[in-house]
Amino acid sequence: MPTPNELYDRAIELRDRGDKPGAIAQLEEAVGIDPAFAIGHGMLAKLYADLAEADKAIEHAQRVVELEPDDTFSYTALSVIYQRCGRIPEAEQAKAMAWQKQMGLE
């Protein structure tokens, strides 16, 4: 059985060849094995956003924030996903959280 990291590497190769659905399948398997695999959730958020599957993109971006609540970039990435999905108020809120984390104001 492949590890989440091996599945992630396969997903990157598939994405680079233009097979985003194939990459998503590999990443879904990876986070199925390890639900705390934050990098997998992050890549899923981006790929789902690329395919205009907003609900799934947001779900995975939110999961990254849950897994890495002290990471400024997690909130920044969530903001970008919200923005790409047309949810501007939520994007602004996530951006504000990123700024607060960066400034140590939370």
C-alpha positions in Angstrom: 0.0 0.0 0.0 1.4 3.4 -0.9 2.0 6.0 1.7 0.3 9.4 1.6 3.6 11.0 0.6 4.0 8.5 -2.3 0.4 9.3 -3.4 1.1 13.0 -3.2 4.2 12.6 -5.4 2.1 10.6 -8.0 -0.6 13.4 -7.8 2.0 16.0 -8.6 3.2 14.0 -11.6 -0.4 13.6 -12.9 -1.2 17.3 -12.3 2.0 18.3 -14.2 0.8 16.2 -17.1 -2.5 17.9 -17.1 -4.5 15.1 -15.4 -6.2 17.0 -12.6 -8.9 14.4 -12.0 -6.2 11.7 -11.7 -4.3 13.9 -9.3 -7.4 14.4 -7.2 -8.0 10.6 -7.0 -4.5 10.1 -5.7 -4.8 12.9 -3.2 -8.3 11.7 -2.0 -6.7 8.3 -1.4 -3.8 10.0 0.5 -6.1 11.9 2.9 -8.3 8.8 3.2 -5.2 7.0 4.7 -4.2 10.0 6.8 -7.0 12.6 7.4 -4.3 14.9 9.0 -2.3 15.0 5.8 -2.4 18.8 5.5 -0.4 19.1 2.3 -2.7 16.7 0.5 -5.8 18.8 1.6 -4.0 21.9 0.4 -3.4 20.5 -3.0 -6.9 19.2 -3.2 -8.3 22.7 -2.4 -6.3 24.1 -5.3 -7.2 21.4 -7.8 -10.9 21.5 -6.9 -10.8 25.3 -7.3 -9.1 24.8 -10.7 -12.0 22.6 -11.7 -14.6 25.0 -10.3 -15.8 22.7 -7.6 -16.1 25.4 -5.0 -17.6 23.4 -2.1 -14.9 20.8 -2.2 -12.2 23.4 -2.6 -13.4 25.3 0.4 -13.8 22.1 2.5 -10.2 21.1 1.9 -8.8 24.6 2.5 -10.8 24.8 5.7 -9.4 21.4 6.8 -5.8 22.8 6.3 -6.6 25.6 8.7 -8.0 23.2 11.2 -4.9 21.1 11.0 -2.5 24.0 11.0 -4.2 26.8 13.0 -1.0 28.7 13.7 0.2 28.7 10.2 -0.2 32.1 8.5 0.0 30.6 5.0 -3.0 28.3 5.7 -5.2 31.3 6.2 -3.8 33.0 3.2 -4.4 30.0 1.1 -8.0 29.7 2.5 -8.5 33.4 1.5 -7.3 32.8 -2.0 -9.6 29.7 -2.4 -12.6 31.7 -1.1 -11.8 34.5 -3.5 -11.5 32.2 -6.5 -14.8 30.7 -5.5 -16.5 34.1 -5.4 -16.9 34.3 -1.6 -15.4 37.6 -1.0 -16.6 38.3 2.6 -15.1 35.0 3.7 -11.9 35.7 1.7 -11.5 39.0 3.6 -12.1 37.3 6.9 -9.5 34.7 6.2 -7.1 37.4 5.0 -7.6 39.2 8.3 -6.9 36.1 10.2 -3.6 35.6 8.3 -2.6 39.1 9.1 -3.4 38.6 12.8 -1.4 35.4 12.9 1.5 37.1 11.2 1.5 40.1 13.5 0.9 37.8 16.6 -2.4 39.5 17.4 -4.6 36.4 17.7 
